[in-house]
Amino acid sequence: MFNARASATNFELSTLEKAIDYAKLRGVKTHLTLNTLIKNNEFEQALDLANKAYSYGIDAIIVQDLGLARYLIKNFPRLSSTC
């Protein structure tokens, strides 16, 4: 959904969940890259994606948008945070 490269493809949500599970079984940390600037009308979609990844057990979310970063830090305490 949030991809700065026009020709790149992303995981479907079901594949993302399987990839996180696969990594967790092997002791590997997982990071979601959500590092595009989020438009106001995209904010809810970005939060929905972050929430799903968080519920799947993602360890960190890499962001560029400061508003999204602030929201994630406040509302997703289990995520690794480095500023």
C-alpha distances in whole Angstrom, upper triangle without the diagonal:
4,6,10,11,11,12,11,9,8,9,9,10,14,14,13,16,18,17,18,21,22,22,24,27,27,27,24,22,19,16,12,11,9,11,10,12,11,12,15,13,10,12,12,8,8,12,11,9,12,14,13,13,16,18,17,19,17,20,18,15,15,14,15,15,18,18,15,17,20,19,18,21,23,21,20,24,24,21,23,23,24,24
4,7,9,10,12,11,10,9,11,12,13,17,16,14,17,20,18,19,22,23,22,24,27,28,27,24,21,18,15,11,9,7,8,7,9,8,10,13,13,9,11,12,9,8,11,12,10,11,15,14,14,17,19,18,20,17,19,16,13,12,11,12,12,15,15,13,15,18,17,16,19,21,20,20,23,23,20,21,21,21,21
4,5,7,9,7,8,8,11,13,15,18,17,15,18,20,19,19,23,23,22,25,28,27,27,24,22,18,15,12,9,8,8,7,10,11,13,16,16,12,14,16,13,11,15,15,13,14,18,17,16,19,21,20,21,18,20,18,14,13,12,12,13,17,18,15,17,20,20,19,22,24,23,22,25,25,21,22,22,22,22
4,6,9,8,10,11,15,17,18,22,20,18,22,24,22,22,26,26,25,27,30,30,29,26,24,20,17,14,11,10,8,6,9,11,13,17,17,14,16,18,16,14,18,19,16,17,21,21,19,22,24,24,24,21,22,19,16,14,12,12,13,17,18,16,18,21,21,20,23,26,25,24,27,27,23,23,23,22,21
4,6,5,9,10,14,16,19,22,20,19,22,24,21,23,26,26,25,28,30,30,30,26,24,21,18,16,13,12,11,10,13,15,16,20,20,17,19,21,18,17,20,21,18,19,23,22,21,24,26,25,26,23,24,21,18,16,15,15,17,20,22,20,21,25,25,24,26,29,28,27,30,29,26,26,25,25,24
4,6,8,11,15,16,19,22,20,20,23,25,23,24,28,28,27,30,32,32,32,29,27,24,21,18,16,15,14,12,15,16,17,21,20,17,20,22,19,18,22,22,19,21,24,23,22,26,28,26,28,25,26,24,21,19,18,18,19,23,24,22,24,27,27,26,29,31,30,29,32,32,28,29,28,28,28
4,7,10,14,16,19,21,19,19,23,23,21,24,27,26,26,29,31,30,31,28,27,23,21,19,16,16,16,15,18,19,20,24,23,20,23,24,21,20,24,23,20,22,26,24,23,26,28,26,28,25,27,25,22,21,20,20,22,26,27,25,26,29,29,28,30,33,32,31,33,32,29,29,30,29,29
4,7,10,13,16,18,16,16,19,20,18,20,23,22,22,25,27,27,27,24,23,20,18,15,13,14,14,14,17,18,20,23,22,19,21,22,19,18,21,21,18,20,23,21,20,23,25,23,24,21,23,21,19,18,18,18,20,24,25,22,23,27,27,25,28,30,29,28,30,29,26,26,26,26,27
4,7,9,13,15,12,12,16,17,15,17,20,20,20,23,25,25,26,23,22,18,17,14,13,13,15,15,18,18,20,23,22,19,21,21,17,17,20,19,16,18,21,19,17,21,22,20,22,19,22,20,18,18,18,19,21,25,25,22,23,27,26,24,27,30,28,26,29,28,25,25,26,27,27
4,6,9,11,9,9,13,14,12,14,17,17,17,20,22,22,23,20,19,15,14,11,10,11,13,14,17,17,19,22,21,17,18,19,15,14,17,16,12,14,17,15,13,17,18,16,18,16,18,17,15,15,16,18,19,23,23,20,21,24,23,21,24,26,25,23,25,24,21,22,23,24,25
4,6,8,6,6,9,10,9,11,14,14,15,17,19,20,21,18,17,14,13,11,11,12,15,16,19,19,21,23,22,18,19,19,15,15,17,15,11,14,15,13,11,15,16,14,16,14,17,16,15,16,17,20,21,24,24,21,22,25,23,21,24,26,24,22,24,23,20,22,23,25,26
4,6,5,6,9,10,10,12,14,15,16,18,20,21,22,20,19,16,15,13,14,14,17,18,21,20,22,23,21,18,19,18,14,14,16,14,11,14,15,12,11,15,15,13,16,15,18,18,17,18,19,22,22,25,25,21,23,26,24,21,25,26,24,22,25,23,21,23,25,27,28
4,5,5,6,9,10,11,12,14,15,16,18,20,21,19,18,14,14,12,14,14,17,18,21,19,21,22,21,17,18,16,13,13,14,11,8,11,11,8,8,12,12,10,13,12,16,16,15,17,18,21,22,24,23,20,21,24,21,19,22,24,21,19,22,20,19,21,23,25,27
4,5,5,6,9,10,11,12,14,15,17,19,20,19,18,15,16,14,17,17,21,22,24,23,25,26,24,21,21,20,16,17,17,14,12,14,14,10,10,14,12,10,13,14,17,18,18,20,22,25,25,28,27,23,24,27,24,22,25,26,23,21,24,22,20,23,25,27,29
4,5,5,6,9,10,10,12,14,15,17,18,17,16,13,14,13,15,16,20,21,24,23,26,27,26,22,22,21,18,18,19,16,13,15,16,12,11,15,14,11,13,13,17,17,17,19,21,24,25,27,27,24,24,27,25,22,25,27,25,22,24,22,20,22,25,26,28
4,5,5,6,9,10,11,12,14,16,16,14,13,10,11,9,12,13,17,19,21,21,23,25,24,20,20,19,16,15,16,14,11,12,13,10,8,11,11,8,10,10,13,14,13,15,17,21,22,24,24,20,21,24,22,19,21,24,21,18,21,18,17,18,21,23,25
4,5,5,6,9,10,11,12,15,15,14,13,11,12,11,15,16,19,21,24,23,26,27,25,22,21,20,17,16,16,14,11,12,12,9,7,10,9,6,8,9,13,14,14,17,19,23,24,26,25,22,22,24,22,19,22,23,20,18,20,17,16,18,21,24,26
4,5,5,6,9,10,11,13,14,13,14,12,14,14,17,18,22,24,27,26,29,30,29,25,25,24,21,20,20,18,15,16,16,12,11,13,12,9,11,11,14,16,17,20,22,25,27,29,29,25,25,28,26,23,25,27,24,21,23,20,19,21,23,26,28
4,5,5,6,9,10,11,12,11,11,9,11,11,14,16,19,22,25,25,28,29,28,25,24,24,21,19,20,18,15,15,16,13,11,13,13,10,11,10,13,14,15,17,20,23,25,27,27,24,23,26,25,22,23,26,24,20,22,19,17,19,21,23,26
4,5,5,6,9,10,10,9,8,6,9,10,13,16,19,21,24,24,27,28,28,24,23,23,20,18,18,17,14,13,14,11,9,10,11,7,7,7,9,12,13,15,18,22,23,25,25,22,21,24,22,19,21,23,21,17,18,15,14,15,18,21,23
4,5,5,6,9,10,10,10,10,13,14,17,19,23,25,28,27,30,31,31,27,26,25,23,21,21,19,17,16,16,13,11,12,11,8,8,9,12,15,16,19,22,26,27,29,29,25,24,27,25,22,23,25,23,19,20,17,16,18,21,23,26
4,6,5,7,9,9,10,10,13,15,18,20,23,26,29,29,32,34,33,29,29,28,25,24,24,22,19,19,19,16,14,15,15,11,11,12,13,16,18,20,23,27,29,30,31,27,26,29,28,24,26,28,26,22,23,19,19,19,23,25,28
4,5,5,6,5,7,7,11,13,16,19,21,24,28,28,31,33,32,29,28,27,25,23,23,22,19,18,19,16,13,14,15,11,10,10,11,13,15,17,21,24,26,28,29,25,24,27,26,22,23,26,24,20,21,17,16,16,20,21,24
4,5,5,6,7,8,12,14,17,20,23,26,29,29,32,33,33,29,28,27,25,23,23,22,19,18,18,16,13,13,13,10,8,9,10,13,16,18,22,25,27,28,29,25,24,26,25,21,22,24,22,19,19,15,15,15,19,21,24
4,6,8,10,11,15,17,21,24,26,29,32,32,35,37,36,33,32,31,28,27,26,25,22,21,21,19,16,17,16,13,12,13,14,17,20,22,25,29,31,32,33,29,28,30,29,25,26,28,26,22,22,19,18,19,23,25,28
4,6,9,11,15,17,21,24,26,29,32,33,36,38,37,34,33,32,30,28,27,27,24,23,23,21,18,18,19,15,14,14,14,17,20,22,25,29,31,32,33,30,28,31,30,26,26,29,27,24,23,20,19,19,22,24,27
4,7,10,13,16,19,23,25,28,31,31,35,36,36,33,31,31,29,27,26,26,23,21,22,20,17,17,18,15,12,12,11,15,18,20,23,27,29,30,31,28,26,28,28,24,24,26,25,21,20,17,16,16,19,21,24
4,6,10,13,16,19,21,25,28,28,32,33,34,30,29,29,27,24,24,24,21,19,20,19,15,16,17,14,12,10,10,12,15,16,20,24,26,27,28,25,23,26,26,22,22,25,24,20,20,16,15,14,17,18,22
4,7,10,13,16,18,22,24,25,29,30,31,27,26,26,24,21,21,21,18,16,17,16,13,13,15,12,9,8,6,8,11,13,17,20,22,23,25,21,19,22,22,18,18,21,20,16,16,13,11,10,13,15,18
4,7,10,13,15,19,21,22,25,27,27,24,22,22,21,18,18,18,15,13,15,14,10,10,13,10,8,5,5,7,9,11,14,18,20,21,22,19,17,20,20,16,17,20,19,15,16,13,10,10,13,15,18
4,6,9,11,15,18,18,22,24,24,21,19,20,18,15,15,16,13,11,13,13,9,10,13,12,10,6,6,5,5,7,10,14,16,18,19,16,14,17,17,14,15,18,17,14,15,13,10,9,11,13,15
4,6,9,12,15,15,19,20,21,17,16,17,15,12,13,13,10,8,11,11,8,10,13,11,11,7,8,6,5,6,9,12,14,16,17,13,13,16,16,13,14,18,16,14,16,14,11,11,13,14,16
4,6,9,12,13,16,19,19,16,15,17,15,11,13,14,11,10,14,14,11,13,16,15,14,11,11,9,6,5,7,9,12,14,16,12,12,16,16,13,15,18,18,16,18,17,13,13,13,14,15
4,6,9,9,13,15,16,12,12,13,11,8,10,12,9,8,12,13,11,13,16,16,16,12,13,10,7,6,5,7,9,12,13,10,10,14,13,12,14,17,16,15,17,17,14,14,14,15,15
4,7,9,12,15,16,13,13,15,14,10,13,15,13,12,16,17,15,16,19,19,19,15,16,12,9,6,4,5,7,10,12,10,10,14,14,13,15,18,18,17,19,19,16,16,14,14,13
4,6,9,13,14,11,11,14,13,10,13,15,13,13,17,18,17,18,21,21,22,18,19,16,12,10,7,6,7,11,12,10,12,15,15,15,17,20,20,19,22,22,19,19,18,17,16
4,7,10,12,10,10,13,13,10,13,16,15,14,18,19,19,20,23,23,24,21,21,18,14,12,8,6,5,9,10,9,11,13,14,15,17,19,19,19,22,23,20,20,19,18,16
4,6,8,6,6,10,9,8,10,13,12,13,16,17,17,18,21,22,23,20,21,18,14,13,10,9,6,9,9,8,11,13,13,13,16,18,18,18,21,22,20,21,19,20,18
4,5,5,6,10,10,10,12,14,15,15,18,20,20,21,24,25,26,23,25,21,18,17,13,12,9,12,10,10,14,15,15,16,19,20,20,21,24,25,23,24,23,23,21
4,5,5,8,10,10,12,14,15,16,17,20,21,21,24,25,26,24,26,23,19,19,15,14,11,13,10,10,14,15,14,16,19,19,19,20,23,25,23,25,23,24,22
4,6,7,8,10,11,13,14,16,17,19,20,21,23,25,26,24,26,24,20,20,17,17,14,16,13,13,17,17,16,17,21,21,20,21,25,26,24,26,25,26,25
4,6,5,6,9,10,11,12,14,16,17,18,20,21,23,21,23,20,17,17,14,14,12,14,12,11,14,16,14,15,19,19,18,19,22,24,21,23,23,24,23
4,5,5,6,9,10,10,12,14,15,16,18,20,21,19,21,18,15,15,13,13,10,12,9,8,11,12,10,12,15,15,14,16,19,21,19,21,20,21,20
4,5,5,6,9,10,10,12,14,15,16,18,20,19,21,19,16,17,15,16,13,15,12,10,14,14,11,12,16,16,14,15,19,20,19,22,21,23,23
4,5,5,6,9,10,11,12,14,15,17,19,17,20,18,15,16,14,16,14,16,14,11,14,16,13,13,17,18,16,16,20,20,19,21,21,23,23
4,5,5,6,8,10,11,12,14,15,17,15,17,14,11,12,10,12,11,13,11,8,11,13,11,10,14,15,14,14,17,18,16,18,18,19,19
4,5,5,6,8,10,10,12,14,15,14,16,14,11,13,12,14,12,13,11,8,10,12,9,8,12,13,10,11,14,15,14,17,17,19,19
4,5,5,6,9,10,10,12,14,14,16,15,13,15,14,17,15,17,15,12,14,15,12,11,15,15,13,12,16,17,15,18,19,22,22
4,5,5,6,8,10,11,13,11,14,13,10,13,12,15,15,17,15,12,14,16,13,12,15,16,14,13,16,16,14,17,18,20,21
4,5,5,6,9,10,11,9,11,10,8,10,10,14,13,14,13,10,11,13,10,8,12,13,11,9,13,12,11,13,14,17,18
4,5,5,6,9,10,10,12,12,11,14,14,17,16,17,15,12,13,14,11,9,12,13,10,8,12,12,11,15,16,19,20
4,5,5,6,9,9,12,13,12,15,16,19,18,20,19,15,16,18,15,13,16,16,13,11,15,14,13,16,18,21,22
4,5,5,6,6,9,9,9,12,14,17,17,19,18,14,15,17,15,12,14,16,13,11,14,12,10,13,15,18,20
4,5,5,5,8,8,9,13,14,18,18,18,18,14,14,15,13,10,12,13,11,8,10,8,8,11,13,17,19
4,5,7,10,12,13,16,18,21,21,22,21,17,17,19,16,13,15,16,13,10,12,11,11,14,17,20,22
4,6,9,12,12,16,18,22,22,23,23,19,19,21,19,15,17,19,16,13,15,12,12,15,18,21,23
4,6,9,11,15,17,21,22,22,22,19,18,20,18,14,16,17,15,11,12,9,9,12,15,18,21
4,6,8,11,14,18,19,20,20,16,15,18,16,13,14,16,14,11,12,9,8,9,12,15,18
4,7,10,13,17,18,19,20,16,14,17,16,12,13,15,14,10,11,8,5,6,9,12,15
4,7,10,13,15,15,16,13,11,14,14,10,10,14,13,10,10,9,5,5,7,9,12
4,6,10,11,13,14,10,9,12,12,9,10,13,13,10,12,11,7,8,8,10,12
4,7,10,11,13,10,8,12,13,10,11,15,15,13,15,14,10,10,9,9,10
4,6,8,10,7,6,10,11,9,11,14,15,14,15,16,12,12,11,11,10
4,6,9,8,7,11,12,12,13,16,17,17,18,19,16,15,13,12,11
4,6,5,6,9,10,11,12,14,15,16,18,19,16,17,14,14,12
4,5,5,6,9,10,10,12,14,15,17,19,16,16,13,13,10
4,5,5,6,9,10,11,12,14,16,18,16,17,15,15,13
4,5,5,6,9,10,10,11,14,16,13,15,13,14,13
4,5,5,6,9,10,10,12,14,11,12,9,10,9
4,6,5,6,9,10,11,14,12,13,11,12,10
4,6,5,6,8,10,13,12,14,12,14,13
4,5,5,5,8,10,8,10,9,12,12
4,6,6,6,9,8,9,7,10,10
4,6,7,10,10,12,11,13,13
4,6,9,9,12,12,15,16
4,6,6,9,10,13,15
4,6,8,9,12,14
4,7,9,13,15
4,6,10,12
4,7,10
4,7
4
